[in-house]
Amino acid sequence: MPSASPFKRLPTEGGETLSIDIDGQPCVVDARWTVAAALIAHGRAACRRAIDGQPRGPFCLSGVCFECRVGIDGIPGHQACLTPVAQGMKVTPEDSPEALP
């Protein structure tokens, strides 16, 4: 279920789409998006947890804060806001067992 988000999706008519996997769920996304945009569009506000257990997710969307780190195709530490989506990509929360080496 999508969570309330301060972001509003703009129309993407005529754009190419592709399929990625977000935490085990197949998702169709615009091919021009970043992983952070795909997470937000599919209701995933948090993608990792801080040491104190607080949820963290895309914040600055410019690569400065490092709050949006995720595992991509089994490799941890990717900044979701700087990583373009790719066909078949598997995105996992950084603290999930699948995202850890």
Secondary structure as UniProt FT lines:
FT   TURN            13..14
FT   STRAND          17..22
FT   TURN            23..24
FT   STRAND          25..30
FT   TURN            31..32
FT   HELIX           35..41
FT   TURN            42..43
FT   STRAND          48..49
FT   TURN            51..52
FT   STRAND          55..56
FT   TURN            67..68
FT   STRAND          69..72
FT   TURN            73..74
FT   STRAND          75..79
FT   HELIX           80..82
FT   TURN            87..88
FT   STRAND          90..93
FT   TURN            94..95
FT   HELIX           97..99
//
